Amino acid sequence: MALTLMQAVDAAATRLDAAGVAFGQGTTNAFDEAAWLVLWRLQLPVDALDDEADRPVTPDEQAAVDALIDTRIRTRQPAAYLTGEAWLQGVPFHIDARSIVPRSFIAELIADASIDPWLGEHTQRVLDLCTGNGSLAVLAAMAWPELRVVGTDLSEDALAVARRNVERHGLNERIQLLQGDGLAASDGGFDLILCNPPYVNASSMASLPPEFRAEPALALAGGTDGMDFVRRLLAEAPRRLNDRGVLVLEIGHERAHFEAAFPHLEAVWLETSAGADQVLLLTREALLA
């Protein structure tokens, strides 16, 4: 007897849970990841589950779904690398193993206008530092169509993915992509710097599950306390921020290490769906002080 689409998703979720695969690269639980993989395998829209819940799944379709779930479990590759696509704030992006799977909480802050109070007529130029697959640069260009956006990354491989996404969303004229190390990759000053840098501390890097080890370590590893890149960035940022410029920085679960490294720095912690300790905002004045 053929399963319905919802039953096929439930069965796939049960298998993912039983196999102990890791989540956190676009989904946070087995059901959401199963829905993503099943819908993609059946060439259905990612938001089609509710409308298509009772749709029968043919034996051939079920075999294809089973094979994909087998691959996810056996290889421990992130689902996004298997599908070649990920979403951030509902916007689709190409992704492959040359870049980490987009999941920055900064995307939420762009979408819900949390950063906008620090912007104004003086805001002309935005930098997405450590752009990866270009997702934050694309979302910034969409949110603030009057601004010029620059995306930079040390990895030429990641920039190749970013170029594909910039072109996909028709933003070639709005986004400039540059290769280089940190702030040295670009010239001139910026009014807003967005940065989701490598910040995972050495202990956490050593215990990452295989799904995260499949991502480029260059984009994750932040040294002993996770702050190697951040120290250099905060030392250089005041010279690259214009007057009234701000830096929005994601540091994940490293707030304790951040505050130990910068005990006197006045930061504004921004509320995200993961709480108020993942992303902070620093004014140029605070950095100079």
HELIX and SHEET records of a PDB file:
HELIX    1   1 LEU A    5  ALA A   19  1                                  15    
HELIX    2   2 ALA A   30  ARG A   41  1                                  12    
HELIX    3   3 LEU A   49  GLU A   52  1                                   4    
HELIX    4   4 PRO A   59  THR A   75  1                                  17    
HELIX    5   5 ALA A   79  THR A   83  1                                   5    
HELIX    6   6 ILE A  106  ALA A  111  1                                   6    
HELIX    7   7 ASP A  116  TRP A  118  5                                   3    
HELIX    8   8 SER A  135  ALA A  143  1                                   9    
HELIX    9   9 GLU A  156  ARG A  168  1                                  13    
HELIX   10  10 GLY A  182  ALA A  185  5                                   4    
HELIX   11  11 ALA A  202  ALA A  206  1                                   5    
HELIX   12  12 PRO A  210  ARG A  213  1                                   4    
HELIX   13  13 ALA A  217  ALA A  219  5                                   3    
HELIX   14  14 ASP A  228  ARG A  240  1                                  13    
HELIX   15  15 ARG A  255  ALA A  261  1                                   7    
HELIX   16  16 ARG A  284  LEU A  288  1                                   5    
SHEET    1   A 2 GLU A  85  LEU A  88  0                                        
SHEET    2   A 2 VAL A  91  HIS A  94 -1                                        
SHEET    1   B 7 ILE A 175  GLN A 179  0                                        
SHEET    2   B 7 ARG A 148  ASP A 153  1                                        
SHEET    3   B 7 ARG A 125  LEU A 129  1                                        
SHEET    4   B 7 PHE A 190  CYS A 195  1                                        
SHEET    5   B 7 LEU A 241  GLU A 250  1                                        
SHEET    6   B 7 GLY A 275  THR A 283 -1                                        
SHEET    7   B 7 VAL A 268  THR A 272 -1                                        
END                                                                             
